[in-house]
């Protein structure tokens, strides 16, 4: 939608992708997630945290922790 590169290869089956909409194609996470699309405030997530946390669930909890820390 926005022309940004997504994290997926063309070979990745659509069942294993997030943000794939039939007829529209692959959307990036920001275009796919309304909460991100309309958001005006952001927090910074260190790249190392993403890289060193291969488990998405665990990464989610760490990001949430960062969020609450940023609110203190
Ligand atoms: Zn996009």
PDB file of the backbone (N, CA, C, O) and the ligand in Angstrom, with CONECT records:
HET     ZN  A 101       1
ATOM      1  N   UNK A   1       0.826  -1.220   0.000  1.00  0.00           N
ATOM      2  CA  UNK A   1       0.000   0.000   0.000  1.00  0.00           C
ATOM      3  C   UNK A   1       0.860   1.269   0.000  1.00  0.00           C
ATOM      4  O   UNK A   1       0.599   2.216  -0.742  1.00  0.00           O
ATOM      5  N   UNK A   2       1.884   1.261   0.847  1.00  0.00           N
ATOM      6  CA  UNK A   2       2.731   2.440   0.976  1.00  0.00           C
ATOM      7  C   UNK A   2       4.015   2.279   0.163  1.00  0.00           C
ATOM      8  O   UNK A   2       4.801   3.218   0.036  1.00  0.00           O
ATOM      9  N   UNK A   3       4.222   1.068  -0.391  1.00  0.00           N
ATOM     10  CA  UNK A   3       5.407   0.830  -1.198  1.00  0.00           C
ATOM     11  C   UNK A   3       6.618   0.378  -0.405  1.00  0.00           C
ATOM     12  O   UNK A   3       7.686   0.139  -0.970  1.00  0.00           O
ATOM     13  N   UNK A   4       6.452   0.261   0.893  1.00  0.00           N
ATOM     14  CA  UNK A   4       7.566  -0.188   1.734  1.00  0.00           C
ATOM     15  C   UNK A   4       7.843  -1.670   1.535  1.00  0.00           C
ATOM     16  O   UNK A   4       6.940  -2.454   1.246  1.00  0.00           O
ATOM     17  N   UNK A   5       9.092  -2.032   1.693  1.00  0.00           N
ATOM     18  CA  UNK A   5       9.494  -3.433   1.616  1.00  0.00           C
ATOM     19  C   UNK A   5       8.975  -4.168   2.849  1.00  0.00           C
ATOM     20  O   UNK A   5       9.064  -3.653   3.964  1.00  0.00           O
ATOM     21  N   UNK A   6       8.431  -5.376   2.653  1.00  0.00           N
ATOM     22  CA  UNK A   6       7.984  -6.155   3.807  1.00  0.00           C
ATOM     23  C   UNK A   6       9.029  -7.216   4.151  1.00  0.00           C
ATOM     24  O   UNK A   6      10.027  -7.378   3.449  1.00  0.00           O
ATOM     25  N   UNK A   7       8.779  -7.932   5.241  1.00  0.00           N
ATOM     26  CA  UNK A   7       9.758  -8.903   5.728  1.00  0.00           C
ATOM     27  C   UNK A   7       9.688 -10.227   4.971  1.00  0.00           C
ATOM     28  O   UNK A   7      10.433 -11.154   5.286  1.00  0.00           O
ATOM     29  N   UNK A   8       8.801 -10.330   3.975  1.00  0.00           N
ATOM     30  CA  UNK A   8       8.569 -11.629   3.360  1.00  0.00           C
ATOM     31  C   UNK A   8       9.166 -11.747   1.960  1.00  0.00           C
ATOM     32  O   UNK A   8       9.204 -10.794   1.180  1.00  0.00           O
ATOM     33  N   UNK A   9       9.627 -12.955   1.685  1.00  0.00           N
ATOM     34  CA  UNK A   9      10.074 -13.292   0.337  1.00  0.00           C
ATOM     35  C   UNK A   9       8.859 -13.694  -0.492  1.00  0.00           C
ATOM     36  O   UNK A   9       7.812 -14.065   0.040  1.00  0.00           O
ATOM     37  N   UNK A  10       9.027 -13.611  -1.797  1.00  0.00           N
ATOM     38  CA  UNK A  10       7.935 -14.042  -2.673  1.00  0.00           C
ATOM     39  C   UNK A  10       7.620 -15.524  -2.470  1.00  0.00           C
ATOM     40  O   UNK A  10       6.486 -15.962  -2.667  1.00  0.00           O
ATOM     41  N   UNK A  11       8.645 -16.292  -2.069  1.00  0.00           N
ATOM     42  CA  UNK A  11       8.463 -17.745  -1.929  1.00  0.00           C
ATOM     43  C   UNK A  11       7.683 -18.109  -0.665  1.00  0.00           C
ATOM     44  O   UNK A  11       7.142 -19.210  -0.565  1.00  0.00           O
ATOM     45  N   UNK A  12       7.624 -17.175   0.312  1.00  0.00           N
ATOM     46  CA  UNK A  12       6.932 -17.493   1.563  1.00  0.00           C
ATOM     47  C   UNK A  12       5.434 -17.699   1.298  1.00  0.00           C
ATOM     48  O   UNK A  12       4.759 -16.836   0.736  1.00  0.00           O
ATOM     49  N   UNK A  13       4.941 -18.864   1.718  1.00  0.00           N
ATOM     50  CA  UNK A  13       3.513 -19.163   1.522  1.00  0.00           C
ATOM     51  C   UNK A  13       2.654 -18.167   2.299  1.00  0.00           C
ATOM     52  O   UNK A  13       3.013 -17.757   3.403  1.00  0.00           O
ATOM     53  N   UNK A  14       1.525 -17.782   1.719  1.00  0.00           N
ATOM     54  CA  UNK A  14       0.698 -16.742   2.354  1.00  0.00           C
ATOM     55  C   UNK A  14       0.154 -17.169   3.714  1.00  0.00           C
ATOM     56  O   UNK A  14      -0.174 -16.324   4.546  1.00  0.00           O
ATOM     57  N   UNK A  15       0.057 -18.493   3.944  1.00  0.00           N
ATOM     58  CA  UNK A  15      -0.385 -18.973   5.254  1.00  0.00           C
ATOM     59  C   UNK A  15       0.598 -18.604   6.365  1.00  0.00           C
ATOM     60  O   UNK A  15       0.233 -18.560   7.540  1.00  0.00           O
ATOM     61  N   UNK A  16       1.825 -18.344   5.989  1.00  0.00           N
ATOM     62  CA  UNK A  16       2.856 -18.044   6.985  1.00  0.00           C
ATOM     63  C   UNK A  16       3.162 -16.548   7.073  1.00  0.00           C
ATOM     64  O   UNK A  16       4.122 -16.136   7.723  1.00  0.00           O
ATOM     65  N   UNK A  17       2.337 -15.752   6.415  1.00  0.00           N
ATOM     66  CA  UNK A  17       2.577 -14.305   6.420  1.00  0.00           C
ATOM     67  C   UNK A  17       1.554 -13.582   7.279  1.00  0.00           C
ATOM     68  O   UNK A  17       0.444 -14.069   7.494  1.00  0.00           O
ATOM     69  N   UNK A  18       1.949 -12.409   7.766  1.00  0.00           N
ATOM     70  CA  UNK A  18       1.010 -11.506   8.422  1.00  0.00           C
ATOM     71  C   UNK A  18       0.769 -10.350   7.462  1.00  0.00           C
ATOM     72  O   UNK A  18       1.711  -9.821   6.872  1.00  0.00           O
ATOM     73  N   UNK A  19      -0.477  -9.963   7.306  1.00  0.00           N
ATOM     74  CA  UNK A  19      -0.760  -8.788   6.490  1.00  0.00           C
ATOM     75  C   UNK A  19      -1.046  -9.077   5.038  1.00  0.00           C
ATOM     76  O   UNK A  19      -1.116  -8.159   4.221  1.00  0.00           O
ATOM     77  N   UNK A  20      -1.214 -10.369   4.700  1.00  0.00           N
ATOM     78  CA  UNK A  20      -1.534 -10.674   3.312  1.00  0.00           C
ATOM     79  C   UNK A  20      -3.038 -10.628   3.116  1.00  0.00           C
ATOM     80  O   UNK A  20      -3.781 -11.331   3.800  1.00  0.00           O
ATOM     81  N   UNK A  21      -3.481  -9.805   2.189  1.00  0.00           N
ATOM     82  CA  UNK A  21      -4.907  -9.703   1.917  1.00  0.00           C
ATOM     83  C   UNK A  21      -5.152 -10.137   0.474  1.00  0.00           C
ATOM     84  O   UNK A  21      -4.593  -9.573  -0.466  1.00  0.00           O
ATOM     85  N   UNK A  22      -6.000 -11.151   0.323  1.00  0.00           N
ATOM     86  CA  UNK A  22      -6.261 -11.649  -1.029  1.00  0.00           C
ATOM     87  C   UNK A  22      -6.889 -10.558  -1.887  1.00  0.00           C
ATOM     88  O   UNK A  22      -7.830  -9.882  -1.472  1.00  0.00           O
ATOM     89  N   UNK A  23      -6.355 -10.404  -3.073  1.00  0.00           N
ATOM     90  CA  UNK A  23      -6.832  -9.363  -3.977  1.00  0.00           C
ATOM     91  C   UNK A  23      -6.010  -8.096  -3.847  1.00  0.00           C
ATOM     92  O   UNK A  23      -5.815  -7.370  -4.821  1.00  0.00           O
ATOM     93  N   UNK A  24      -5.528  -7.832  -2.639  1.00  0.00           N
ATOM     94  CA  UNK A  24      -4.736  -6.612  -2.413  1.00  0.00           C
ATOM     95  C   UNK A  24      -3.238  -6.914  -2.378  1.00  0.00           C
ATOM     96  O   UNK A  24      -2.414  -6.089  -2.775  1.00  0.00           O
ATOM     97  N   UNK A  25      -2.904  -8.112  -1.896  1.00  0.00           N
ATOM     98  CA  UNK A  25      -1.495  -8.482  -1.813  1.00  0.00           C
ATOM     99  C   UNK A  25      -0.929  -8.265  -0.430  1.00  0.00           C
ATOM    100  O   UNK A  25      -1.655  -8.136   0.556  1.00  0.00           O
ATOM    101  N   UNK A  26       0.373  -8.229  -0.387  1.00  0.00           N
ATOM    102  CA  UNK A  26       1.066  -8.117   0.892  1.00  0.00           C
ATOM    103  C   UNK A  26       1.119  -6.673   1.375  1.00  0.00           C
ATOM    104  O   UNK A  26       1.614  -5.787   0.678  1.00  0.00           O
ATOM    105  N   UNK A  27       0.604  -6.452   2.572  1.00  0.00           N
ATOM    106  CA  UNK A  27       0.706  -5.127   3.189  1.00  0.00           C
ATOM    107  C   UNK A  27       1.805  -5.147   4.235  1.00  0.00           C
ATOM    108  O   UNK A  27       2.076  -6.191   4.829  1.00  0.00           O
ATOM    109  N   UNK A  28       2.430  -4.024   4.463  1.00  0.00           N
ATOM    110  CA  UNK A  28       3.390  -3.964   5.554  1.00  0.00           C
ATOM    111  C   UNK A  28       2.615  -3.889   6.864  1.00  0.00           C
ATOM    112  O   UNK A  28       1.406  -3.654   6.868  1.00  0.00           O
ATOM    113  N   UNK A  29       3.313  -4.088   7.961  1.00  0.00           N
ATOM    114  CA  UNK A  29       2.639  -4.168   9.258  1.00  0.00           C
ATOM    115  C   UNK A  29       1.896  -2.869   9.597  1.00  0.00           C
ATOM    116  O   UNK A  29       0.840  -2.904  10.228  1.00  0.00           O
ATOM    117  N   UNK A  30       2.440  -1.745   9.184  1.00  0.00           N
ATOM    118  CA  UNK A  30       1.807  -0.458   9.490  1.00  0.00           C
ATOM    119  C   UNK A  30       0.513  -0.263   8.708  1.00  0.00           C
ATOM    120  O   UNK A  30      -0.466   0.261   9.240  1.00  0.00           O
ATOM    121  N   UNK A  31       0.511  -0.689   7.433  1.00  0.00           N
ATOM    122  CA  UNK A  31      -0.708  -0.558   6.629  1.00  0.00           C
ATOM    123  C   UNK A  31      -1.758  -1.565   7.063  1.00  0.00           C
ATOM    124  O   UNK A  31      -2.958  -1.309   6.963  1.00  0.00           O
ATOM    125  N   UNK A  32      -1.295  -2.719   7.549  1.00  0.00           N
ATOM    126  CA  UNK A  32      -2.212  -3.800   7.909  1.00  0.00           C
ATOM    127  C   UNK A  32      -2.855  -3.558   9.268  1.00  0.00           C
ATOM    128  O   UNK A  32      -3.982  -3.992   9.505  1.00  0.00           O
ATOM    129  N   UNK A  33      -2.153  -2.870  10.163  1.00  0.00           N
ATOM    130  CA  UNK A  33      -2.627  -2.694  11.534  1.00  0.00           C
ATOM    131  C   UNK A  33      -3.179  -1.285  11.714  1.00  0.00           C
ATOM    132  O   UNK A  33      -2.408  -0.326  11.757  1.00  0.00           O
ATOM    133  N   UNK A  34      -4.507  -1.140  11.822  1.00  0.00           N
ATOM    134  CA  UNK A  34      -5.107   0.192  11.940  1.00  0.00           C
ATOM    135  C   UNK A  34      -4.544   1.001  13.098  1.00  0.00           C
ATOM    136  O   UNK A  34      -4.378   2.215  12.990  1.00  0.00           O
ATOM    137  N   UNK A  35      -4.248   0.325  14.214  1.00  0.00           N
ATOM    138  CA  UNK A  35      -3.722   1.027  15.384  1.00  0.00           C
ATOM    139  C   UNK A  35      -2.389   1.697  15.076  1.00  0.00           C
ATOM    140  O   UNK A  35      -2.087   2.767  15.604  1.00  0.00           O
ATOM    141  N   UNK A  36      -1.594   1.061  14.218  1.00  0.00           N
ATOM    142  CA  UNK A  36      -0.314   1.654  13.854  1.00  0.00           C
ATOM    143  C   UNK A  36      -0.536   2.768  12.840  1.00  0.00           C
ATOM    144  O   UNK A  36       0.098   3.821  12.906  1.00  0.00           O
ATOM    145  N   UNK A  37      -1.458   2.516  11.888  1.00  0.00           N
ATOM    146  CA  UNK A  37      -1.693   3.459  10.802  1.00  0.00           C
ATOM    147  C   UNK A  37      -2.131   4.824  11.319  1.00  0.00           C
ATOM    148  O   UNK A  37      -1.698   5.853  10.800  1.00  0.00           O
ATOM    149  N   UNK A  38      -2.998   4.840  12.350  1.00  0.00           N
ATOM    150  CA  UNK A  38      -3.540   6.108  12.821  1.00  0.00           C
ATOM    151  C   UNK A  38      -2.725   6.695  13.976  1.00  0.00           C
ATOM    152  O   UNK A  38      -2.963   7.825  14.402  1.00  0.00           O
ATOM    153  N   UNK A  39      -1.765   5.916  14.475  1.00  0.00           N
ATOM    154  CA  UNK A  39      -1.043   6.359  15.653  1.00  0.00           C
ATOM    155  C   UNK A  39      -0.180   7.582  15.381  1.00  0.00           C
ATOM    156  O   UNK A  39       0.418   7.714  14.313  1.00  0.00           O
ATOM    157  N   UNK A  40      -0.126   8.475  16.367  1.00  0.00           N
ATOM    158  CA  UNK A  40       0.712   9.658  16.255  1.00  0.00           C
ATOM    159  C   UNK A  40       1.839   9.640  17.281  1.00  0.00           C
ATOM    160  O   UNK A  40       2.700  10.520  17.285  1.00  0.00           O
ATOM    161  N   UNK A  41       1.831   8.648  18.136  1.00  0.00           N
ATOM    162  CA  UNK A  41       2.903   8.591  19.114  1.00  0.00           C
ATOM    163  C   UNK A  41       3.625   7.259  19.021  1.00  0.00           C
ATOM    164  O   UNK A  41       3.021   6.221  18.751  1.00  0.00           O
ATOM    165  N   UNK A  42       4.913   7.311  19.246  1.00  0.00           N
ATOM    166  CA  UNK A  42       5.756   6.145  19.029  1.00  0.00           C
ATOM    167  C   UNK A  42       6.713   5.942  20.185  1.00  0.00           C
ATOM    168  O   UNK A  42       7.055   6.878  20.908  1.00  0.00           O
ATOM    169  N   UNK A  43       7.140   4.690  20.345  1.00  0.00           N
ATOM    170  CA  UNK A  43       8.259   4.416  21.228  1.00  0.00           C
ATOM    171  C   UNK A  43       9.372   3.821  20.377  1.00  0.00           C
ATOM    172  O   UNK A  43       9.123   3.345  19.270  1.00  0.00           O
ATOM    173  N   UNK A  44      10.575   3.844  20.880  1.00  0.00           N
ATOM    174  CA  UNK A  44      11.704   3.305  20.146  1.00  0.00           C
ATOM    175  C   UNK A  44      12.042   1.918  20.663  1.00  0.00           C
ATOM    176  O   UNK A  44      12.217   1.719  21.865  1.00  0.00           O
ATOM    177  N   UNK A  45      12.132   0.967  19.757  1.00  0.00           N
ATOM    178  CA  UNK A  45      12.523  -0.394  20.102  1.00  0.00           C
ATOM    179  C   UNK A  45      13.915  -0.652  19.535  1.00  0.00           C
ATOM    180  O   UNK A  45      14.115  -0.576  18.322  1.00  0.00           O
ATOM    181  N   UNK A  46      14.888  -0.960  20.413  1.00  0.00           N
ATOM    182  CA  UNK A  46      16.246  -1.207  19.925  1.00  0.00           C
ATOM    183  C   UNK A  46      16.276  -2.402  18.959  1.00  0.00           C
ATOM    184  O   UNK A  46      15.636  -3.424  19.208  1.00  0.00           O
ATOM    185  N   UNK A  47      17.013  -2.264  17.876  1.00  0.00           N
ATOM    186  CA  UNK A  47      17.113  -3.348  16.895  1.00  0.00           C
ATOM    187  C   UNK A  47      17.654  -4.625  17.530  1.00  0.00           C
ATOM    188  O   UNK A  47      17.224  -5.725  17.181  1.00  0.00           O
ATOM    189  N   UNK A  48      18.603  -4.479  18.468  1.00  0.00           N
ATOM    190  CA  UNK A  48      19.182  -5.647  19.136  1.00  0.00           C
ATOM    191  C   UNK A  48      18.118  -6.475  19.848  1.00  0.00           C
ATOM    192  O   UNK A  48      18.174  -7.705  19.855  1.00  0.00           O
ATOM    193  N   UNK A  49      17.148  -5.786  20.447  1.00  0.00           N
ATOM    194  CA  UNK A  49      16.079  -6.484  21.155  1.00  0.00           C
ATOM    195  C   UNK A  49      15.288  -7.356  20.183  1.00  0.00           C
ATOM    196  O   UNK A  49      14.943  -8.494  20.500  1.00  0.00           O
ATOM    197  N   UNK A  50      15.008  -6.827  19.018  1.00  0.00           N
ATOM    198  CA  UNK A  50      14.282  -7.588  17.993  1.00  0.00           C
ATOM    199  C   UNK A  50      15.135  -8.752  17.510  1.00  0.00           C
ATOM    200  O   UNK A  50      14.668  -9.885  17.393  1.00  0.00           O
ATOM    201  N   UNK A  51      16.389  -8.444  17.233  1.00  0.00           N
ATOM    202  CA  UNK A  51      17.299  -9.451  16.690  1.00  0.00           C
ATOM    203  C   UNK A  51      17.542 -10.582  17.677  1.00  0.00           C
ATOM    204  O   UNK A  51      17.594 -11.750  17.293  1.00  0.00           O
ATOM    205  N   UNK A  52      17.693 -10.230  18.964  1.00  0.00           N
ATOM    206  CA  UNK A  52      18.033 -11.232  19.973  1.00  0.00           C
ATOM    207  C   UNK A  52      16.820 -11.925  20.585  1.00  0.00           C
ATOM    208  O   UNK A  52      16.969 -12.776  21.462  1.00  0.00           O
ATOM    209  N   UNK A  53      15.634 -11.571  20.134  1.00  0.00           N
ATOM    210  CA  UNK A  53      14.418 -12.209  20.645  1.00  0.00           C
ATOM    211  C   UNK A  53      13.654 -12.840  19.491  1.00  0.00           C
ATOM    212  O   UNK A  53      12.734 -12.231  18.946  1.00  0.00           O
ATOM    213  N   UNK A  54      14.034 -14.071  19.113  1.00  0.00           N
ATOM    214  CA  UNK A  54      13.402 -14.706  17.951  1.00  0.00           C
ATOM    215  C   UNK A  54      11.945 -15.081  18.184  1.00  0.00           C
ATOM    216  O   UNK A  54      11.178 -15.236  17.233  1.00  0.00           O
ATOM    217  N   UNK A  55      11.566 -15.225  19.444  1.00  0.00           N
ATOM    218  CA  UNK A  55      10.189 -15.610  19.744  1.00  0.00           C
ATOM    219  C   UNK A  55       9.274 -14.378  19.742  1.00  0.00           C
ATOM    220  O   UNK A  55       9.474 -13.456  20.532  1.00  0.00           O
ATOM    221  N   UNK A  56       8.280 -14.363  18.862  1.00  0.00           N
ATOM    222  CA  UNK A  56       7.411 -13.194  18.707  1.00  0.00           C
ATOM    223  C   UNK A  56       6.631 -12.863  19.979  1.00  0.00           C
ATOM    224  O   UNK A  56       6.438 -11.696  20.320  1.00  0.00           O
ATOM    225  N   UNK A  57       6.190 -13.905  20.668  1.00  0.00           N
ATOM    226  CA  UNK A  57       5.424 -13.700  21.898  1.00  0.00           C
ATOM    227  C   UNK A  57       6.276 -13.008  22.959  1.00  0.00           C
ATOM    228  O   UNK A  57       5.844 -12.071  23.630  1.00  0.00           O
ATOM    229  N   UNK A  58       7.510 -13.512  23.081  1.00  0.00           N
ATOM    230  CA  UNK A  58       8.455 -12.939  24.041  1.00  0.00           C
ATOM    231  C   UNK A  58       8.791 -11.499  23.657  1.00  0.00           C
ATOM    232  O   UNK A  58       8.871 -10.618  24.513  1.00  0.00           O
ATOM    233  N   UNK A  59       8.985 -11.277  22.369  1.00  0.00           N
ATOM    234  CA  UNK A  59       9.289  -9.928  21.874  1.00  0.00           C
ATOM    235  C   UNK A  59       8.142  -8.977  22.210  1.00  0.00           C
ATOM    236  O   UNK A  59       8.356  -7.837  22.623  1.00  0.00           O
ATOM    237  N   UNK A  60       6.922  -9.476  22.022  1.00  0.00           N
ATOM    238  CA  UNK A  60       5.745  -8.669  22.341  1.00  0.00           C
ATOM    239  C   UNK A  60       5.729  -8.233  23.788  1.00  0.00           C
ATOM    240  O   UNK A  60       5.413  -7.081  24.087  1.00  0.00           O
ATOM    241  N   UNK A  61       6.065  -9.136  24.691  1.00  0.00           N
ATOM    242  CA  UNK A  61       6.047  -8.785  26.109  1.00  0.00           C
ATOM    243  C   UNK A  61       7.167  -7.813  26.448  1.00  0.00           C
ATOM    244  O   UNK A  61       7.006  -6.952  27.313  1.00  0.00           O
ATOM    245  N   UNK A  62       8.313  -7.948  25.761  1.00  0.00           N
ATOM    246  CA  UNK A  62       9.412  -6.998  25.982  1.00  0.00           C
ATOM    247  C   UNK A  62       9.068  -5.606  25.453  1.00  0.00           C
ATOM    248  O   UNK A  62       9.410  -4.593  26.064  1.00  0.00           O
ATOM    249  N   UNK A  63       8.382  -5.573  24.303  1.00  0.00           N
ATOM    250  CA  UNK A  63       7.967  -4.288  23.738  1.00  0.00           C
ATOM    251  C   UNK A  63       6.950  -3.611  24.660  1.00  0.00           C
ATOM    252  O   UNK A  63       6.993  -2.398  24.867  1.00  0.00           O
ATOM    253  N   UNK A  64       6.038  -4.414  25.207  1.00  0.00           N
ATOM    254  CA  UNK A  64       5.052  -3.852  26.131  1.00  0.00           C
ATOM    255  C   UNK A  64       5.726  -3.304  27.387  1.00  0.00           C
ATOM    256  O   UNK A  64       5.340  -2.264  27.922  1.00  0.00           O
ATOM    257  N   UNK A  65       6.747  -4.038  27.840  1.00  0.00           N
ATOM    258  CA  UNK A  65       7.517  -3.579  28.997  1.00  0.00           C
ATOM    259  C   UNK A  65       8.183  -2.234  28.696  1.00  0.00           C
ATOM    260  O   UNK A  65       8.172  -1.328  29.529  1.00  0.00           O
ATOM    261  N   UNK A  66       8.764  -2.114  27.492  1.00  0.00           N
ATOM    262  CA  UNK A  66       9.358  -0.834  27.067  1.00  0.00           C
ATOM    263  C   UNK A  66       8.318   0.272  27.053  1.00  0.00           C
ATOM    264  O   UNK A  66       8.586   1.405  27.450  1.00  0.00           O
ATOM    265  N   UNK A  67       7.132  -0.077  26.592  1.00  0.00           N
ATOM    266  CA  UNK A  67       6.052   0.894  26.521  1.00  0.00           C
ATOM    267  C   UNK A  67       5.723   1.451  27.908  1.00  0.00           C
ATOM    268  O   UNK A  67       5.629   2.662  28.104  1.00  0.00           O
ATOM    269  N   UNK A  68       5.551   0.529  28.867  1.00  0.00           N
ATOM    270  CA  UNK A  68       5.192   0.992  30.218  1.00  0.00           C
ATOM    271  C   UNK A  68       6.332   1.761  30.868  1.00  0.00           C
ATOM    272  O   UNK A  68       6.099   2.700  31.630  1.00  0.00           O
ATOM    273  N   UNK A  69       7.568   1.362  30.568  1.00  0.00           N
ATOM    274  CA  UNK A  69       8.722   2.116  31.082  1.00  0.00           C
ATOM    275  C   UNK A  69       8.706   3.554  30.533  1.00  0.00           C
ATOM    276  O   UNK A  69       9.048   4.505  31.235  1.00  0.00           O
ATOM    277  N   UNK A  70       8.301   3.684  29.268  1.00  0.00           N
ATOM    278  CA  UNK A  70       8.287   5.009  28.641  1.00  0.00           C
ATOM    279  C   UNK A  70       7.186   5.893  29.231  1.00  0.00           C
ATOM    280  O   UNK A  70       7.211   7.112  29.063  1.00  0.00           O
ATOM    281  N   UNK A  71       6.218   5.278  29.923  1.00  0.00           N
ATOM    282  CA  UNK A  71       5.107   6.039  30.513  1.00  0.00           C
ATOM    283  C   UNK A  71       5.420   6.522  31.925  1.00  0.00           C
ATOM    284  O   UNK A  71       4.684   7.332  32.489  1.00  0.00           O
ATOM    285  N   UNK A  72       6.536   6.013  32.504  1.00  0.00           N
ATOM    286  CA  UNK A  72       6.878   6.392  33.865  1.00  0.00           C
ATOM    287  C   UNK A  72       7.448   7.800  33.934  1.00  0.00           C
ATOM    288  O   UNK A  72       7.790   8.275  35.017  1.00  0.00           O
TER     289      UNK A  72
HETATM  290 ZN    ZN A 101       2.667  -0.024   4.260  1.00  0.00          ZN
END
